[in-house]
Amino acid sequence: MAKLSSINKNERRKKLVKKYAGQYAKLKAIADDESRDDTERLIARLKLAEIPRNGNPTRVRNRCGMTGRSRAVYRKFGLSRIMIRELGNKGLIPGLTKSSW
């Protein structure tokens, strides 16, 4: 089980990303558009820098939905490899079968 503070910190980041998503996408599009004037692009980059760090989508960490583990998380299930194995062996994940050869 991950520390509760780490899980809560990630949840706060998700909220900030959601809050600034529109503004971030708009400024990022302006900054990356090479057909625009250089000063306009620079101003967009400076405004991007004013957005809080945790408002950047890359700061959000994928975590297991059950344990909060941050590594080896499968996006399809939203679970860590350990929980997928446990739940899969119990038959609690539909469509998942144990491999044998």
One Martini backbone bead per residue (centre of mass of N, CA, C, O) as a GRO file, in nm:
protein
  101
    1MET     BB    1   0.096   0.037   0.023
    2ALA     BB    2   0.066   0.351  -0.016
    3LYS     BB    3   0.100   0.651   0.069
    4LEU     BB    4  -0.144   0.875   0.138
    5SER     BB    5   0.008   1.134   0.053
    6SER     BB    6   0.064   1.044  -0.241
    7ILE     BB    7  -0.226   1.008  -0.329
    8ASN     BB    8  -0.326   1.296  -0.259
    9LYS     BB    9  -0.127   1.450  -0.437
   10ASN     BB   10  -0.232   1.329  -0.705
   11GLU     BB   11  -0.523   1.438  -0.676
   12ARG     BB   12  -0.446   1.737  -0.679
   13ARG     BB   13  -0.320   1.730  -0.960
   14LYS     BB   14  -0.573   1.647  -1.116
   15LYS     BB   15  -0.733   1.903  -1.049
   16LEU     BB   16  -0.536   2.108  -1.178
   17VAL     BB   17  -0.539   1.994  -1.462
   18LYS     BB   18  -0.842   2.036  -1.506
   19LYS     BB   19  -0.845   2.344  -1.458
   20TYR     BB   20  -0.591   2.403  -1.685
   21ALA     BB   21  -0.647   2.260  -1.963
   22GLY     BB   22  -0.746   2.481  -2.156
   23GLN     BB   23  -0.517   2.687  -2.119
   24TYR     BB   24  -0.284   2.495  -2.186
   25ALA     BB   25  -0.371   2.414  -2.476
   26LYS     BB   26  -0.379   2.698  -2.598
   27LEU     BB   27  -0.083   2.784  -2.538
   28LYS     BB   28   0.055   2.540  -2.672
   29ALA     BB   29  -0.049   2.595  -2.959
   30ILE     BB   30   0.085   2.871  -2.991
   31ALA     BB   31   0.385   2.787  -2.922
   32ASP     BB   32   0.391   2.555  -3.165
   33ASP     BB   33   0.324   2.767  -3.383
   34GLU     BB   34   0.523   2.855  -3.663
   35SER     BB   35   0.331   3.080  -3.806
   36ARG     BB   36   0.391   3.256  -3.587
   37ASP     BB   37   0.509   3.488  -3.402
   38ASP     BB   38   0.770   3.502  -3.183
   39THR     BB   39   0.643   3.687  -2.965
   40GLU     BB   40   0.381   3.528  -2.930
   41ARG     BB   41   0.518   3.264  -2.843
   42LEU     BB   42   0.668   3.380  -2.597
   43ILE     BB   43   0.421   3.470  -2.439
   44ALA     BB   44   0.301   3.186  -2.415
   45ARG     BB   45   0.539   3.067  -2.255
   46LEU     BB   46   0.517   3.262  -2.012
   47LYS     BB   47   0.225   3.178  -1.938
   48LEU     BB   48   0.294   2.881  -1.889
   49ALA     BB   49   0.490   2.944  -1.645
   50GLU     BB   50   0.245   3.054  -1.455
   51ILE     BB   51   0.156   2.789  -1.428
   52PRO     BB   52   0.131   2.550  -1.231
   53ARG     BB   53   0.311   2.270  -1.210
   54ASN     BB   54   0.056   2.080  -1.133
   55GLY     BB   55  -0.091   2.160  -1.421
   56ASN     BB   56   0.075   1.945  -1.550
   57PRO     BB   57   0.015   1.637  -1.693
   58THR     BB   58   0.306   1.502  -1.631
   59ARG     BB   59   0.260   1.500  -1.300
   60VAL     BB   60   0.087   1.265  -1.334
   61ARG     BB   61   0.026   0.953  -1.174
   62ASN     BB   62   0.000   0.629  -1.214
   63ARG     BB   63  -0.238   0.437  -1.022
   64CYS     BB   64  -0.359   0.217  -0.825
   65GLY     BB   65  -0.691   0.168  -0.728
   66MET     BB   66  -0.627  -0.009  -0.459
   67THR     BB   67  -0.310   0.064  -0.352
   68GLY     BB   68  -0.127   0.307  -0.508
   69ARG     BB   69   0.061   0.203  -0.694
   70SER     BB   70   0.308   0.340  -0.935
   71ARG     BB   71   0.402   0.068  -1.049
   72ALA     BB   72   0.293  -0.133  -1.285
   73VAL     BB   73   0.048   0.004  -1.453
   74TYR     BB   74  -0.251  -0.080  -1.602
   75ARG     BB   75  -0.463   0.098  -1.794
   76LYS     BB   76  -0.699  -0.094  -1.861
   77PHE     BB   77  -0.743  -0.151  -1.531
   78GLY     BB   78  -0.596   0.027  -1.300
   79LEU     BB   79  -0.366  -0.183  -1.221
   80SER     BB   80  -0.147  -0.369  -1.081
   81ARG     BB   81   0.024  -0.655  -1.128
   82ILE     BB   82  -0.049  -0.778  -0.853
   83MET     BB   83  -0.362  -0.739  -0.866
   84ILE     BB   84  -0.406  -0.889  -1.130
   85ARG     BB   85  -0.311  -1.161  -1.026
   86GLU     BB   86  -0.499  -1.197  -0.788
   87LEU     BB   87  -0.775  -1.148  -0.938
   88GLY     BB   88  -0.727  -1.354  -1.168
   89ASN     BB   89  -0.705  -1.612  -0.987
   90LYS     BB   90  -1.008  -1.558  -0.872
   91GLY     BB   91  -1.194  -1.443  -1.121
   92LEU     BB   92  -1.253  -1.103  -1.114
   93ILE     BB   93  -1.160  -1.076  -1.422
   94PRO     BB   94  -1.298  -1.029  -1.707
   95GLY     BB   95  -1.126  -1.217  -1.962
   96LEU     BB   96  -0.916  -1.339  -1.761
   97THR     BB   97  -0.646  -1.566  -1.814
   98LYS     BB   98  -0.443  -1.813  -1.741
   99SER     BB   99  -0.138  -1.896  -1.843
  100SER     BB  100  -0.050  -2.192  -2.049
  101TRP     BB  101   0.235  -2.421  -2.197
   0.00000   0.00000   0.00000
